[in-house]
Amino acid sequence: ALNGQIEGTISDQAGAAVANAVITATNIETGTIRTAATDEKGVYRFPLLPLGTYRIVAEAANFKRFVREGVFLTTGQTATVDVSLQTGDVTEVVT
């Protein structure tokens, strides 16, 4: 396989799923951006991503923006990035 996958679950500080959160995966080397939304269980998935290093950003209403740098995909790998969003304004960032 010449690709990988990033998936995970978005929850709040109490552990409840955050539905309809917008997740963005940016390939640092190419600048390619993919966007997904969480389902009712807070789950998101980016299948068939080109290999490389990614930045993951999670945003949802009434929560601080979450950024994770340096998610590295190798051949056939599934990287799991689970996020616990903190209550606050989306203009605030948690890295």
C-alpha positions in Angstrom: 0.0 0.0 0.0 1.2 3.4 -0.9 -1.1 5.2 1.5 -2.2 5.2 5.1 -5.2 6.3 7.2 -5.8 8.7 10.1 -8.8 8.1 12.3 -10.0 8.8 15.8 -12.7 10.0 18.2 -13.6 13.5 19.2 -15.0 13.9 22.7 -15.5 16.7 25.3 -13.8 16.9 28.7 -16.5 14.7 30.2 -15.9 12.0 27.6 -19.1 12.6 25.6 -18.9 12.3 21.8 -18.8 15.5 19.8 -20.9 15.1 16.7 -20.4 17.2 13.6 -16.9 18.5 14.6 -14.9 19.5 11.6 -11.5 17.7 11.3 -8.9 18.9 8.8 -5.8 16.8 7.8 -3.1 18.8 6.0 -0.1 17.1 4.4 2.8 19.2 5.5 5.0 18.3 2.5 2.4 18.8 -0.3 -0.1 21.2 1.3 -2.9 18.9 0.4 -6.0 19.4 2.7 -8.7 16.8 3.4 -11.7 17.6 5.6 -14.1 15.3 7.4 -16.9 15.6 10.0 -17.4 13.4 13.0 -20.5 11.1 13.1 -23.0 10.9 16.0 -20.4 8.8 17.9 -17.7 11.4 17.5 -15.7 9.2 15.0 -13.9 10.5 12.0 -11.7 8.8 9.4 -9.4 9.8 6.5 -8.8 6.7 4.4 -6.3 6.4 1.6 -4.1 9.3 2.5 -0.7 9.7 0.7 2.2 9.0 3.0 3.9 11.8 4.8 3.5 14.1 7.8 0.2 15.7 8.7 -1.3 18.4 10.8 -4.7 17.5 12.4 -7.1 20.4 13.3 -10.4 19.8 15.1 -13.0 22.5 15.5 -16.5 22.4 17.0 -18.9 25.1 18.2 -18.4 26.1 21.8 -15.0 24.4 22.0 -11.4 25.5 21.7 -9.6 24.7 18.4 -7.3 21.7 18.7 -4.1 21.3 16.7 -1.8 18.3 16.6 1.4 18.6 14.5 3.7 15.8 13.3 1.3 12.9 12.6 3.5 10.7 10.4 2.0 8.1 8.1 4.1 5.2 6.8 3.0 2.4 4.4 -0.2 0.8 5.3 -0.3 2.5 8.7 -3.4 3.7 10.6 -2.6 6.6 12.9 -5.1 7.1 15.6 -5.6 10.7 16.8 -8.2 10.8 19.6 -9.0 14.3 20.8 -10.6 15.7 23.9 -11.9 19.2 23.2 -11.9 21.8 25.9 -14.9 24.1 26.3 -14.2 27.7 25.1 -14.1 29.9 22.1 -13.0 28.4 18.8 -10.5 31.3 18.5 -8.6 29.8 21.4 -6.1 27.0 20.4 -4.9 23.9 22.2 -1.9 22.2 20.8 
